[in-house]
Amino acid sequence: MKHVQDTTTLYNGVKMPWLGFGVFKVKDGEEVVEAVKTAIQAGYRSIDTAKAYNNETGVAQGIRESGIAREDLFITTKVWNGDQGYESTLAAFEASMERLELEYMDLYLIHWPVKGKYKDTWRALEKLHKEGRIRAIGVSNFQIHHLEDLMTEATIKPAVNQVELHPLLIQTELREYCSKHQIQIEAWSPLGQGHLLEHPLLQDIAAKYSKSPAQVILRWDLQNGIVTIPKSVTPQRIRENADLYDFELTTEEVERISQLNENKRFGSDPDNFNF
Ligand code: NAD
């Protein structure tokens, strides 16, 4: 990938940008409106929100004010845990579409694998996909056993699995499994929510290329075939996180960064969450 708008092709032919802009914890209203406009101006074409982020309305306003054409964007949102189930997912989808002011969704994800619910939720996503309302359907926070269980009944397999993934949690087995099944892996909290940026190895590699540790991590994602969605509300950092195309890590550097793995999560464990 050579350009901020380069895409991966999902198994169903839909093109998804390798780089997206995450808006978790970005406040609805001016904060998210300005962040989305800055990101689009910086070249991002993919935006990752969720019903649970309570900022879909502001995301829509940011997109509208940016003046970008709808077909040039790739929008992801997610069905929240309390809305899971067949009918309730259909209703939650319509509500998200209204807040986002969209005619179609690019990617709709099951936010977490809620036990006893996610298969019914998936049937709703399949229906919406077959009707042409959603271009690609996927999941988030699914472990291998969740994917296997889902696929016992699914008629359409997930195109994407968005999971916590960064150099302290490199998700080797899940990535191999998803690759084998042509499920695109997407990294959430790619920067470890900012905790990783002081690491001496990342700082050393960053200094070598006159880049930042954040850029080194995001480059590690891209070179590993991982879609990545860093978040920031600071204009300079939003631009920095998209400025990844004038350097390349060596194979050895990619490997050394992978060796930082500690299977450490900053977020919740998909096998043990209570929300
Ligand atoms: P992240 O790893 O992207 O880290 C964001 C934080 O890192 C920022 O708040 C800022 O403090 C810091 N930062 C960002 N760019 C920087 C830079 N260039 N230099 C220095 N510091 C910088 O964390 P995140 O927001 O948790 O994850 C990214 C996105 O992933 C979210 O916004 C959301 O869209 C998605 N996400 C999804 C789930 C899920 O369950 N599916 C969970 C969490 C996040």
Boltz pocket constraint, residues with backbone or C-beta under 6 A from the ligand:
constraints:
  - pocket:
      binder: B
      contacts: [[A, 21], [A, 22], [A, 23], [A, 24], [A, 25], [A, 48], [A, 49], [A, 111], [A, 140], [A, 141], [A, 162], [A, 163], [A, 187], [A, 188], [A, 189], [A, 190], [A, 191], [A, 192], [A, 193], [A, 194], [A, 195], [A, 197], [A, 212], [A, 214], [A, 215], [A, 229], [A, 230], [A, 231], [A, 232], [A, 233], [A, 237], [A, 238], [A, 240], [A, 241], [A, 267]]
      max_distance: 6.0
